[in-house]
Amino acid sequence: MFDLKQLEHAHAIVAEAVPPTPAHAWPLLARRLGASVVVKHENHTPTGAFKVRGGLVYLDRLKRERPDTPGIISATRGNHGQSLAFAAGRYRVPVTIHVPRGNSVEKNRAMRAFGAELVEHGEDFQAAREEACRRADADGLHMVPSFHPDLVLGVATYALELFRAAPDLDLLYVPIGQGSGICGCILARDLLGLSTEIVGVQSTLAPSYALSFAAGTVVTTETSNTLADGMATRIPDEDALGLIRKGASRIVQVTDEEIASAIRAHWTDTHNLAEGAGAAALAAALQEKSSLEGKRVGLILSGGNIDFDLFRTWVMADDAVTGARAIA
């Protein structure tokens, strides 16, 4: 998809707007997992999530190759839309984002604040995406997909930073939404000639990639009702699936309850706020804790954009706080 020189160039583009994010070793997380742990903090980007990197690289090429583009349009549950709104603002391109009804209130507010025209349509991401495609055709706008080589190239810059800071990772847990993040990690690892095992993570309530990985072909689901909206995918991208099947060892499925526990663990052990998808890597590692002893483990904290009401329900409920203190 790209070579190391192209990845380095993409990193330079991203770095103009996004400083390298931290990769911290947290002793309390290490004690909790019984393993050495490094967390890549993509919750520290200007949009609070990793996808901003892909938006910047995508808009850079679009603006150079199609400078007269009248505007872009896409669909999202939040982080992809914030990425495009942030990047489009820097490149002075109008942006329209479709979201499903009932989408994250805070993510909707953030997209509007970054300059997006927001349209609510449909009951899930797939319905919003289909409507965005129809409007792109009708209005002559450029449709930005959720998975594209330039998006993967952009988000792979966080993997480049991580692997150069911690080239000795035994395995790396990565959440999967539409697949750009894990594909970027696979490609960066291979370009650097490393042997890190890469493990994907999905929700039990949105397991389309996990089912597809096992079946060897695209498998869709009727619903994707996880509260971890960054992983709420019903229809996998075929190209992403191909890369994941070649480069990942497996995909672990985690429940919303396990994700909630991992959010609390991030909060108590690192004082970092993770959204559902952002905590999924830790949830998977905790599920596989018995096999991690003595290993050096990487966790992608892909974003921290969690709604306050969900934070209050998952993290601040009295029984949750009591349980978290007992575990800690």
Buried (B, 14 or more C-beta within 10 A) or exposed (E): BBEBEBBEBBBEBBBEBBEBBBBBEBEBBBEBBBBBBBBBBBBBBEBBBBBBBBBBBBBBBBBEEEEEBEBBBBBBBBBBBBBBBBBBBBBEBBBBBBBBEEBBEBBBEBBBEBBBBBBBBBEBBBBBBBBBBEBBEEEEBBBBBBBBBBBBBBBBBBBBBBBEBBEEBBBBBBBBBBBBBBBBBBBBBBBBEBEBBBBBBBBBBBBBBBBBBEEEEBBEBEEBEBBBBBBBBBBBBEBBBEBBBEBBEBBBBBBBEBBBBBBBBBBBBBEBBBBBBBBBBBBBBBBBBEEBEEBBBBBBBBBBBBBEEBBEEBBEEEEBBEBBEEEE
